[in-house]
Structure formats: structure tokens, C-alpha cells
Amino acid sequence: MTQRGAGPAGVAAGDLGTDSATGRRVLASAVLGSGMAQLDGTIVTVALPRIGSDLNVPLSDLQWTLNAYMLTLAGLILLGGGLGDRYGRRRVFVWGVVWFTIASLLCGMAPSGTALIGARALQGVGGALLTPGSLALIQSSFRPEERAKAVGLWSGLGGVAIALGPFLGGWLVDGPGWRWIFFINVPFAVVVLVLTRRVPESRDWEASGRFDIAGAALAAVGLGGVTYALIGRFWPAAVGGVAVSVAFVWWERRTPRPMLPLGVFRSRLFTTTNLVTLCLYAAIGGAFFLLPTQLQNGLGYDALQAGVATLPMTLLLTALSGPAGALAQRIGPRVPMTLGPLVAACGLALLHRVHPGGSYVKDVLPAVVVLGLGLSLFVAPLTATVLASLPVRRAGVASGVNNAAARVAQLFAVAALPLAVGLSTDQYRNASAVDTAFGKAVLICAGLMVVGGLVSLVTVPGKLTPAAEGESVPTPECTRHCAIGSPPLEPGGDRREQRREQRRDGSGPDAGPGRAGT
């Protein structure tokens, strides 16, 4: 169960509406904070050609500029969610904003490719703290009937940050220079820190014990080994990465306080929604990695023109993500989560027509419009579905796992796609080589979108019922106390007796609004 706390305004977490002043403040801080991390995931892509030229680095270094960030983010995001559930979601969110901002300054001052890659890895640590915290703040702060709307607004505005990245990045690269794509995070961070001062605190009252540091290390090393193998074409690293990943699963099954409670995957909806996330975000990550390079190196656009080219997606995400979330609440998530990826697949397939000498109006614009329509349809319903698949007290775990799935998908897409389409590390400045590779890549990404849509059609329910707060999601170690999970039974204890005791003191899952523990 989520422990309810009050903010400076005296409003308890879990009682907010989206139309209240405190609710708007929670939304603004969560959107701006997570937007910093999401923006940095895309703003860098449009600057890659200029970074490569300025620092004189090969394609592999540019891949690592993206993947060093996603590697630490994906490897530690579950730990970040657990820290928020334990120590307070607002508090850990603020930690993440500060860490992310300091790392951004280091990125902007990097004198070499190696220094930039190292700073980007540090940036990912900050992102792992603030990204799950932003969504968990929303899930734990708003009334149940307001959550779908709040998540829709968060998803839509967060999607705007993803799509706005190339536009803002292009303007900064052509203006003050590529280093300002990192310095721009400082004013955003100041605004977020001011807003969060009046956000109510919340935490998981059951979370206690040591954190799974070994699990986090195994996850990061396993992902890093596979990523290094794909980028460096060094296949022994893949064997090592897979072996460490297997060790990670073994460890999570054995440790009494796992970073990833494997029992959550007994929820069929949670598992299949994360599978859909892997497909869809791999497609997004791969397409947005190569599109700016195709526009700049292939079509001769400058960085700003390459950013403006994707502006229709920003406008569509702004206008339609909120209504799409509301629609999914009325009719269920199956239709938008099926139709959205299929429409997005059509947009990616249309990008196959983008070649050197092509027309923006005839070739680029139709593709980005259709792609934007598809993204607008599925982003909010996907997020709301994965959150509703577990009880609210597991908001940190649900958010962390889903964000990790998205980042892992993007990580492997950026690492594997150049290899899959035959783009070598020295060819990314060659317009002909980039054009050939891009044409193959967008078709692969379209195929991933189709797979995600079909999985949604088969597995996502027509009507979404949020998981009950009192539901138990068992783990193989259910009699031990996990970092995030149900409290242990005393030897010979009775679960029903424990719940009756919790109801008597107002701390259990059945506690009413006026009786929840603080």
C-alpha cells in the first residue's frame, strides 16, 4: 500500500484531482522532470553528426554517446523505483533532478568522445532516479478516477518532449553549438525544483530492508556486454553478457530482497504489456537514431531543418495524446494499442520513400504525420495499462520495469540496427551508404510496430480493471520480506489475521481515506 503524506499545502497524496492547484503542480513537476530525461534521449540524435565532426569520432563512439546513457538508465531504473518507494517518491525524484543536472554540465564541457561517453553514463544514473519517480508521483498522488486522465496528460506531454528533441536540438546545434543541448537542462531543473517544494510526499509503507545492489550491477554488466558485442562486433562479449544476464535472473530468484520481484510477471497483463513496450520502443529508438542522419547527410538539411522536419509529430502528440488516454479509459486499451502501432508502422514504411533529392512535402511530411498519429494513439494507453496491471503500492516497480523495457529496447535498437542494415562505423558520413541503410532500417522498425500491435490485439483486454490494492503478487521467496513486496508472515501466522490487525490500526490495504498511515 502507498503511504500517504501531506505536502506543504496539507493535501494528502492520493486525494488530488487534475483540476486542483496542487494536482497541476504535481503534473507540471513530473512532466518537466521526466521530460528532461526523455528530451535528452532524443535531442542528442540530431546533434550526432556535428558531435562526430567536432570531436572527430567514428560511428561507434556516437552509438555509445546514446547507449552509455540508456545503459545506466536501463540497468538502474528499477533500483531508482525502489528507492522512491522506500525513501519517498518526491525526495528521490529531487535527487535525480540534481544528479542529472550536474551530469549534464559535465556533458557540455566534455573535451573528447571518451569524456562525453562517461558523462552520459552519469547522466543515465540521474535519469534512473527521476524517471520512475515522476510516474510514481502521479500514480500515488491522484484519486483513482483521475489517474487515467493524469497519466494521459503526462504521457502526451512526455511524448512532446521526445518529439521536440530534434527540433530544439537542431536550433541549438546551429546556434550556440551542440554543447548547449546539455546546458539547456539547467533552467529546466531550477523550475522543477521550485515546483516540487509543494508536492505531497508518498512512499510504500511495506518497503524495508537492504537494496539489491548486486542485482543492479549484474543487470548493467549483462546489458553492457551484449551492447558492446553489437557495436564492436566482438562476439565473446555477447556470450559473457548473456551469461551475466542469466546470473541476474538466478540472483533475483534467490535473494530475499530482489530489485526485480519476478513474481510481478505472474500478472499476464503486466508481462504482455512490457513485451509490447519492447517492440514499440525498439522501433522508435531505431528510427529516431537514423532519421536525423539521413536528413542531414543524405538530404543536405542543416540541424535546424532536420529538427523542424519532425515538428508535425510534436503538434499531433500535443493535441491527441490526452484525448487518446481518455478514449482508452472509455472503450478500453485494446483498440488504441492495436491501431496505434499499425498506423505508426505505415508512417515508418512511408519513410522508405525519403531519398536524397526528395521533396519534404511529398516524401517526408506524409510519413511524419502518419507516424505522429500512430504514436499519439498508443503512448498514453500503453502507460496506463502497465500501471493498472499491478496494485498502486507497486507503482514504483511497475513504472521502473516499463521504463527499463523501453530503454533496453532503444539500447539494443541503436546497437543492432547499423549492424543489421550493413552500416559500418566509417560510413555514416557517406550519403549513399546512409540512404541504403536507412531504407532497410525503417522497414525493420515498421515490422516491429506491426508485431507490437498484433500482440496487443491478442493479449490486451477490451476493458481495463485496475489491480486491487489488496492483491498479492507472489514471488518465489514470498515468505521473505522483499525490498518491494508483501510483509512476511510470522512463523505460524495467518494472513487474514494480519489484515484484520492492519484494518484496526488504519494501516492496511483496506484503510479508508481518513485512516491511512502517514
Secondary structure, 3 states (H helix, E strand, C coil): CEEECECCCCCECCCECCCCHHHHHHHHHHHHHHHHHHHHHHHHHHHHHHHHHHHCCCHHHHHHHHHHHHHHHHHHHHHHHHHHHHHCHHHHHHHHHHHHHHHHHHHHCCCCHHHHHHHHHHHHHHHHHHHHHHHHHHHHHECHHHHHHHHHHHHHHHHHHHHHHHHHHHHHHHCCCCCHHHHCHHHHHHHHHHHHHHCCCEEECCCCCCCCHHHHHHHHHHHHHHHHHHHHCCHHHHHHHHHHHHHHHHHHHHCCCCCCCHHHHHCHHHHHHHHHHHHHHHHHHHHHHHHHHHHHHHCCCCHHHHHHCCHHHHHHHHHHHHHHHHHHHHHCCHHHHHHHHHHHHHHHHHHHHCCCCCCHHHHHHHHHHHHHHHHHHHHHHHHHHHHHCCCHHHHHHHHHHHHHHHHHHHHHHHHHHHHHCCCCCCCCCCHHHHHHHHHHHHHHHHHHHHHHHHHHHHHCCCCCCCCCCCCCCCCCCCCCCCCCCCCCCCCCCCHHHHHHHHHHHCCCCCCCCCCCCC
